Amino acid sequence: MLDNSIQMYGADWCRDCLRTKRQLDGLGIAYDYIDVEQSADAADAAKRISGRTNIPVVVYADGSHHVEPSNADVEAKLRELQLI
């Protein structure tokens, strides 16, 4: 990952994933979207990161992550990382 990069593991049927994508897009935040439905490896990676099967899993450049974050959680982390 690049210094400011964010990865988001999700699926197109997941409402929380769609909400988080809308938030990141609306804030103009660049991120790599990894569809867990398209690859068993991606689903395994998300589970390794979070220890759970819940999505979305948002991984930040500092190595921290959120699982099923609220918009407020994501915004607070983006502010902490000085991305917004």
Legacy VTK file of the C-alpha trace (Angstrom):
# vtk DataFile Version 3.0
C-alpha trace
ASCII
DATASET POLYDATA
POINTS 84 float
0.000 0.000 0.000
1.089 3.549 -0.618
1.458 5.956 2.298
-2.029 7.458 1.919
-3.731 4.447 0.412
-6.886 2.876 1.732
-8.223 -0.552 0.895
-11.856 -1.469 1.219
-13.000 -5.089 1.117
-16.670 -5.381 0.277
-19.395 -6.723 -1.994
-21.914 -5.056 -4.282
-24.895 -6.558 -2.374
-23.724 -5.162 0.975
-25.587 -2.008 2.034
-22.887 -1.001 4.531
-20.290 -1.390 1.784
-22.297 0.803 -0.583
-22.693 3.440 2.148
-18.959 3.489 2.894
-18.117 3.658 -0.834
-20.507 6.620 -1.228
-18.876 8.356 1.724
-15.319 7.876 0.442
-16.341 8.891 -3.094
-18.183 11.959 -1.777
-15.124 13.046 0.179
-12.875 12.518 -2.831
-10.819 9.884 -1.025
-8.890 7.489 -3.256
-9.145 3.836 -2.256
-8.683 0.374 -3.680
-11.980 -1.530 -3.719
-11.573 -5.271 -3.402
-14.706 -7.293 -4.134
-14.752 -10.339 -1.863
-17.319 -11.995 -4.127
-14.889 -12.019 -7.038
-12.055 -13.804 -5.276
-11.817 -16.336 -2.470
-8.344 -14.917 -1.786
-9.854 -11.474 -1.225
-12.447 -12.883 1.157
-9.701 -14.751 3.026
-7.576 -11.597 3.214
-10.467 -9.591 4.671
-11.061 -12.305 7.254
-7.354 -12.441 8.160
-7.305 -8.671 8.681
-10.484 -8.418 10.741
-10.749 -11.849 12.327
-14.389 -11.873 11.190
-16.419 -12.451 8.054
-18.243 -9.104 8.290
-17.804 -6.470 5.587
-16.869 -3.837 4.747
-13.344 -4.019 6.071
-11.572 -0.696 5.592
-7.776 -0.805 5.945
-5.932 2.469 6.422
-2.349 3.379 5.517
-1.311 3.304 9.190
-2.230 -0.395 9.346
-5.403 0.104 11.380
-8.778 -1.087 10.140
-12.502 -0.809 10.706
-15.089 -3.551 10.292
-18.595 -2.358 9.409
-17.696 1.220 10.356
-20.200 3.991 10.758
-19.734 7.127 8.660
-18.598 8.890 11.836
-15.912 6.228 12.431
-14.560 6.603 8.902
-14.635 10.394 9.059
-12.816 10.444 12.398
-10.075 8.167 11.059
-9.691 10.202 7.870
-9.318 13.340 9.992
-6.765 11.601 12.225
-4.764 10.683 9.111
-5.181 14.274 7.854
-6.826 13.103 4.645
-9.771 15.482 5.080
LINES 1 85
84 0 1 2 3 4 5 6 7 8 9 10 11 12 13 14 15 16 17 18 19 20 21 22 23 24 25 26 27 28 29 30 31 32 33 34 35 36 37 38 39 40 41 42 43 44 45 46 47 48 49 50 51 52 53 54 55 56 57 58 59 60 61 62 63 64 65 66 67 68 69 70 71 72 73 74 75 76 77 78 79 80 81 82 83
